[in-house]
Amino acid sequence: MAKYSRLEVAQVMKDTGMVPLFFHSDIELGKQVVKACYDGGARLMEFTSRGDFAHEVFGELNKYALKECPGMILGVGSVTDAAQASLYMSLGANFIVTPVLREDIATVCNRRKVLWSPGCGTLTEICRAEELGCEIVKLFPGDIYGPKFVKGIKGPQPWTSIMPTGGVTPEESNLKGWFDAGVTCVGMGSQLISKDILTNKDMDGLKAKVAEALAIIKKVRS
């Protein structure tokens, strides 16, 4: 069962401005990644469900976060249907992120007051997601649409909260472009938690990279 309501999660997303994305089948390595991101200042993490027995890995990581990282909010991405969303929520997922807009996922998440963020690529999809109760829309793939698309959406719909995933990097010029366009937060995967970091288990480097990205976000927002 989720520890945080959808409104609480949405507020942390808005406050911190960044959601690290990560998947690895190694539970112990996953714990190290969660801790490094936490120590770097991140207070959310999206575990992308992309491997066999991924739910078992997430269950262990969530238990670890609850015990060792107070205030760390773990959710799950790449969720494809309501059954999968329900499975992860039973393991304590605090938010659900999907690559597409699926109303069956909206229904099961809303029933439990769990934040869900659907991948949208048109204004019509974004409007429908908001009609279904979505707090923060995922713009996916972000590198295809870019900050100009966000700016275009925010013109007629200034109330829309957008989180781009894909095409987001930790460089100041990139982050400034997104936040100047009006995004609420960004999702960042391999550009933040790289293969080199995972291969070399460079958790000090990851901690520093997360802290630097959050500092840049704070700067470009001010």
C-alpha positions in Angstrom: 0.0 0.0 0.0 1.3 3.5 -0.9 2.6 5.5 2.0 2.1 8.8 0.2 -1.0 10.2 -1.4 -1.1 11.4 -5.0 -1.2 15.1 -3.8 1.8 14.5 -1.5 3.8 12.9 -4.4 2.9 15.6 -6.8 4.1 18.3 -4.3 7.4 16.6 -3.9 7.8 16.3 -7.7 7.1 20.0 -8.0 9.4 20.9 -5.1 12.5 18.9 -6.1 12.0 19.2 -9.9 13.6 15.8 -10.8 12.7 12.1 -10.8 15.6 9.8 -11.4 14.7 6.7 -13.5 16.4 3.4 -13.0 16.2 -0.4 -13.6 18.6 -3.2 -12.8 17.9 -6.8 -11.8 20.6 -6.8 -9.1 18.8 -6.0 -5.9 21.9 -5.0 -3.9 23.1 -2.7 -6.7 19.6 -1.2 -6.8 19.8 -0.4 -3.0 23.1 1.3 -3.6 21.6 3.4 -6.4 18.6 4.4 -4.2 20.9 5.4 -1.4 23.2 7.4 -3.6 20.3 9.3 -5.2 18.8 9.9 -1.7 22.2 11.2 -0.3 22.5 13.4 -3.4 19.2 15.1 -2.5 16.6 13.2 -4.6 13.4 12.4 -2.8 11.7 10.4 -5.6 12.8 7.5 -7.8 11.0 5.8 -10.7 11.8 2.1 -10.9 11.2 1.2 -14.6 9.6 -2.2 -14.9 11.4 -3.6 -17.8 12.8 -7.0 -16.8 11.8 -10.5 -15.7 10.7 -10.6 -12.0 11.0 -6.8 -11.8 8.2 -6.7 -9.3 10.3 -8.8 -6.9 13.2 -6.4 -7.2 11.0 -3.4 -6.6 9.5 -5.0 -3.5 12.9 -5.3 -1.9 14.0 -1.8 -3.0 10.9 -0.3 -1.5 11.3 -2.1 1.8 14.9 -0.8 1.9 13.9 2.8 1.1 11.3 2.8 3.8 13.8 1.6 6.4 17.0 3.4 5.3 15.9 6.5 3.4 13.2 8.4 5.3 11.1 10.5 3.0 12.3 8.7 -0.2 9.3 8.1 -2.5 9.6 5.1 -4.8 7.2 4.6 -7.8 7.2 2.4 -10.9 7.4 3.3 -14.6 6.8 1.5 -17.9 3.5 0.1 -16.5 1.3 -1.2 -19.3 -2.0 -2.2 -17.8 -4.2 -2.1 -14.7 -3.2 -5.5 -13.5 0.4 -4.5 -13.4 -0.3 -1.2 -11.7 -2.3 -3.1 -9.1 0.5 -5.5 -8.5 3.0 -2.7 -7.9 0.6 -0.8 -5.7 0.2 -3.9 -3.6 4.0 -3.8 -3.1 3.8 -0.2 -2.0 4.4 1.8 -5.2 3.7 5.5 -4.4 3.2 6.5 -8.0 2.6 4.8 -11.4 4.1 6.1 -14.7 3.0 4.7 -18.0 4.3 5.1 -21.6 0.8 5.7 -22.9 -2.6 7.0 -21.7 -4.7 4.1 -20.5 -7.9 4.7 -18.7 -7.9 1.3 -16.9 -4.7 2.4 -15.1 -6.3 5.7 -14.2 -9.3 3.9 -12.6 -7.2 1.6 -10.4 -4.8 4.3 -9.3 -7.6 6.9 -8.6 -9.4 4.3 -6.5 -6.4 4.2 -4.2 -5.5 7.8 -4.5 -2.1 6.9 -6.0 -0.6 9.4 -8.4 -0.4 8.2 -12.0 1.5 10.0 -14.8 0.6 8.8 -18.4 2.8 9.3 -21.4 1.1 11.8 -23.7 2.1 13.3 -27.0 -0.8 15.5 -28.1 -2.9 18.2 -26.5 -6.0 16.0 -26.8 -4.3 13.2 -24.8 -3.2 15.7 -22.2 -6.7 17.1 -21.8 -8.2 13.6 -21.5 -5.6 12.6 -18.9 -6.5 15.7 -16.8 -10.2 14.9 -17.2 -9.3 11.5 -15.7 -7.7 13.2 -12.7 -4.0 13.3 -13.7 -1.9 15.7 -11.6 1.3 15.7 -13.7 1.4 14.5 -17.3 4.4 12.7 -18.7 5.6 14.1 -22.0 7.0 11.1 -23.8 9.3 10.9 -25.7 10.5 14.3 -24.6 13.4 14.5 -27.1 10.9 14.2 -30.0 8.7 17.1 -28.7 11.2 19.4 -26.9 10.7 22.5 -24.8 8.9 24.4 -27.7 6.0 21.9 -27.4 5.8 22.5 -23.7 5.7 26.2 -24.2 2.9 25.8 -26.8 0.8 23.7 -24.4 1.3 26.1 -21.5 -0.1 29.0 -23.6 -3.7 27.8 -23.7 -3.4 25.6 -20.7 -1.3 27.3 -18.0 -2.7 24.9 -15.4 -1.1 21.8 -17.0 1.8 20.3 -15.1 4.3 18.5 -17.4 7.2 16.1 -16.7 9.3 15.3 -19.8 11.1 12.0 -19.9 13.6 11.3 -22.7 15.8 14.1 -24.0 16.5 15.5 -20.6 20.2 15.7 -19.6 21.9 17.1 -16.5 23.6 20.0 -18.4 22.5 23.5 -17.4 21.6 24.5 -20.9 19.2 21.5 -21.3 17.6 21.9 -17.9 17.2 25.7 -18.4 15.4 25.1 -21.7 12.9 22.7 -20.2 12.2 24.8 -17.1 12.0 28.1 -19.0 9.4 26.4 -21.1 7.3 25.7 -18.0 7.8 22.1 -17.0 7.0 21.1 -13.4 9.7 18.5 -13.1 11.8 16.3 -15.3 12.4 12.6 -15.5 16.1 11.5 -16.1 17.3 8.0 -16.7 20.6 6.9 -18.4 21.8 10.5 -18.7 21.9 10.6 -14.9 22.4 7.0 -13.9 24.7 5.9 -16.7 25.9 2.4 -17.6 29.4 3.4 -16.5 28.2 4.3 -13.1 26.4 1.0 -12.8 29.3 -1.0 -14.2 31.8 0.6 -12.0 29.5 0.9 -9.0 30.5 4.6 -8.7 28.0 5.6 -6.1 30.0 8.6 -5.0 29.9 9.8 -8.6 26.2 9.3 -8.8 25.6 11.1 -5.5 27.6 14.1 -6.8 25.8 14.0 -10.2 22.4 14.0 -8.6 23.3 16.8 -6.2 24.7 18.9 -9.1 21.5 18.4 -11.2 19.3 19.4 -8.4 21.4 22.5 -7.8 21.1 23.5 -11.4 17.4 23.0 -11.3 17.1 25.2 -8.3 19.3 27.8 -10.1 17.4 27.9 -13.3 14.1 28.1 -11.5 15.1 31.2 -9.5 
